[in-house]
């Protein structure tokens, strides 16, 4: 790798790799989502950065000093860690999935600028499995709009098929694409392409309004209750607590076991910790911080289980309409 051959974006990616995931995550917070996606793509492609390239990109960056010698490594693990630190695990996974498809070639890419309502109207008479395949390849925000534009009885059927979808042959994708209007912009792998799955459906549901979500979840409860429960488990993860208002946080804390809270915060971001401390009395926050400071190492499994128990409390309070968990679309809170 020669720095003279790198583009500006590749130099930026090399700099992020050189700085390490902690520093890179803070820098990423100042970029737009499109810029983050582009940089992540380059990091995934770059792999390793030789010392001479590291030195050159550092020297070109104002107010920075040269970091350690040797070879820094990029790749998928670095990108995953960097993104998780910058935006949380769930958002990081969404970005990696989006960029992973980009590295292989994007099926149905020609639909990215289509009007969602017109797209929904043009595919509404297709077989639900075909609609599910198309929708599962769209960005979550657009997929949500398309799904919400379908008739209610079709929404649940399509959602159910998205959740059940796993691996799809490129031949099937090509046939569906030609039926919609055009062919693939870039052929994916020669083996199989990921499409759909529970996480894809969860990403879509994060973007729809509450009424559409209810229709879809009711349909899943009736046709595939196990899938419905899996979707609910993924709909709200612990780090999403930062999206809740202070009143909701205070209500949640009344029902959360103190031991679970300590365990959960062991694996939480600084943003989540500060949110919790801010919604406690000064004395209670001080005691909690002291407990965290003196608590020893814990198993990741125990941390995740404690976080899930808190998420279950949140789900119960939302079901009882004691708190509001914001959704996409037209879900306006007054």
N, C-alpha and C positions, 0 to 999 in steps of 0.2 A: 504494500500500500504506500503510495507516494502522495504527500500532501498537495503537491502541485497538480495532481490529477483529480483532486476532490472538488466537488461542487460546494457552494456556500452552505447548502443544507447538510451535506455530508460532513463538513467541518464542524457545524453546530452539533451534529450527532456525536462526532468524535470528542468534542469538548465535554458533552454530557457524560459520556462513558469515562473520560479521564477524571472528572470531578468526583465520581462515585455516586451511588444511588441517593444518599441523604441530601447532598448539595444539589444534585440534579433535580430532585423532586421539588425543592423550593423554587428553582428556576422555572420549572414547567408550569407552576401555578400562575405565571405571568403571560402564558401563551393562550391563544384561542384553541378550541377543540380541533379545528382543522390543522393548525400548526403542530399540535401535539401528535396527531395521527401521522402527519408527514415525517416528523422526527422519529417517532416510534418505528415506522417502516424502515428508515435508514439504519437505526440501531439494530434491528433484527437482521438486516442484510450485512452489516459491517463485521460483526464477530469480534475481532481483536484489533487493537490500535497500537502499533509499534511505538517505542519510546520517542523516536525522532519526530513522528507525527504529533504525539502528545505535546512535545516541547514547542513545536511550531504553532499549534493552535492556541496553546496557553500564551505564548509571546504575543500573539495577535489580539488577545483579549485584554482590554484595559482593566487596571486595578486588580489583577490576579497574579499570583506567584506560581512558579513552577512546582508541580506536584511530584510525587514519588516516581523514581525510575522504573523501568521494566515495561511489561505489556499489560494494558488494561483490557478486559474482555467485555464485549457487548453480548448480543444474542438474546434469545427469548427469556432466559432467567433474569438477566440484567434488566431487560425492558419491563418484565413483570414486577420486579422489586421496585424499580424506579417509579412506575405508574401507581403501584399500590401505596407508596409513601406520599405521592402527590395528590391522589384523589380517592383513595380507599379501594378495597379489594373488588367490590362489585363493578365500579366504574372502570377500573383497570382491566377487568376481564372483558368488559364490553369493547374497550379499545383494542385489546389484543385480538379478539375475535374478528373485529372489523379489519385490522391490519393484516391478520393472517389470511383472510380471504383475498385481500389486495395483493399479497405476495404471490398468490396462486393464480390470480385472475378472478374477476368478479362476475358471476353469472347474473343475468338480469340487470346489469349495470346501466343499460339503456333506459331503464325506468326511473333512474334516480331523480330526474327533473320533471317527472310526470305529475300531473295534478292528481292527488289521492282520490278525490271524489270521482273523477273521470276514469281513473284506473279501476276503482271498485265497480263502477257501472259497466266497464268493458269486460270484466271477468266474472261478474256475478252469476252468469249462466253456465260457467265452467263447472266441472266436477269439483266438489269440495276438496278432494285431495290435490287437484291441480292448483286451486286457489291457495291452499295451505303451502304448497311448494313455492309459489310466487311470493307470497307474503313473508315467508320465513327468510327470504333472501334480501328483503328490504331493510333499511335502517329502522331501528325500533320506532322512532318518531313517525316516520312515514307509514310503517306497517300498522301502527296504532290508528292512524287516520283512515287508512284503507279498511281496516277491520271494523271501525266504528261506522263507516259508510255503508256496510253491508246490512241486509235485513237481519233482524234479531235472531230468527230461527237459523240463519246461516252462520252467524257469528260463533255460536257455540260449537257447531259442527266443525267449522274451520279451525277454531282454537284447539279442539280436541285432537284433530289430526296433526296440528303443529307440534303439540306436546308429545305425541306418539312417534313422530318422525325421527329417524336416526341417520342412516347413511343412504344416499341417493346416487344411483349410477349416473355418470356424465351423459350417457345416451338418453336417459329419461329427461334430464335437464335440457339437453339440446332439442329434443322433440317438443317439450313444453314451450321452450323459447320460440321456436319457429312457429308454433301455433299461436303464440301471443302476437308476434309480428316479425321478429328478427332473430338472429342467431347470437351465440355467445361472443362477447368482445374478446375474451381470452379463454381458451380451454383450461379448465382447472387441472387437477391431477389426472393421470392416466388410470388411476385406480378408482377411488370414490371421493365424493365431496360431502362434507358435513352440511346438513340442512335441517333446520328445525330442532326439536328437542325441548325439554321443559324450560331450560334457561332462555331460549329464544322467545318462548311464550311469555315468560316473566318479564323480559326486556320490553316486550310489546305492551303488556299490561301496565307497566310503569308509566306509559305514555297516554293511556286512554282515560276518559272520564270515569267517575265512579259508577254511573248507571250502566255503561258498557261493560265495565269490569264485573258488575253484579250479574248481568245476563250471562256472561261467559262462565263465571265461576259456578253459577247455578246449574248450567248445562253440564259442566264437568262433574259437579257433585252427583248428578243423576247418572251420567254415562260412565265416568271413570273416577270414582271417589278417591282412589289411591293417588292418582295423578293430581287431583284437585288439592289434596293435602300436601303433596310435594311442592306444588306451585305456591301454596300459602307459606310453606317453610322458607321459600326463596324470595317471596315478595318483599319482605322487610327483614334486612339483616341488621346486626347490632350497630354497625357504623352509621346506618341510616338515622340513628337517633338525633343526629345533628340537624335533621330537617324539621324536627318538632319544635313547637313554641315552648316558652318557659313554663306556662301554666300546665301544659301536658307533661313536661319533664317532672315538675313538682308532684303532679298526681301519680305518675308512675313510681317515683321514689317511695311513696307511701306504701306501695304493695310489694316492693322488691326486698328480698332478704339481704341483709347487710353483708353476709358472707359471699353471696353471689355477686354483689356489687364490687367487692374488693377483687374477687377473681376476674370478673369481666373487665375491670379497668386495667388489670395487669397486661392485657393484650390490646388495649384501646389506644387510639391516636391521642395526641395532645389536645386536639380540638374537642374530642369527646370528653376527655377528662375535665377540661376547663368548663365545658357546658354543665357537667354534673356539679362541679364545685360551686359554680355561680348560682345554682338553684337550690343550694343548701344553706342553712344558717352558717355564720362564720365559724362557730364552734364545731358544728358537725363536719364542715368541710376540712377544718384543721385536723380533727380526729381521723377522718378518712385518709387524708394525705399522710399522716403519721403511720397508720396501719399499712398503707401501701409501701411506705419506705422501709418498714421493718419486716415485711413479709418476704419469705424466701422464694427461691425458684419454684415454679409450678409447672405441671404438664400442660402442654398446649391443648390436649383433649379436655382437661378440666376447665380451662379458660373458655373454650368454645361451648362446652355444655352449660356453663354459667351464663354466658351471653345468650344462648338459646332460651334459657329459662326466663331471662328478662324480656326477650322478644315475645315469648308466649304471654307474659303479663301485658305487654303492649297490645298484642292481638286481642286479648280478652277485653281490655279497656276500650279498644276501638269498636269491638262488636257490641259492647254495652253503650256505645256512643258517649263515653265519658271523656274521650280524647278524639282528636281528628288527625288522621294520617293523610297528608296531602297526596293527591294523585295528579295525573296530567290532564290534558283536555280542558273540559269546562268545569272542573271541580274547583269552585270558588268558595272560600271560607269567609263568612261574614263575622 
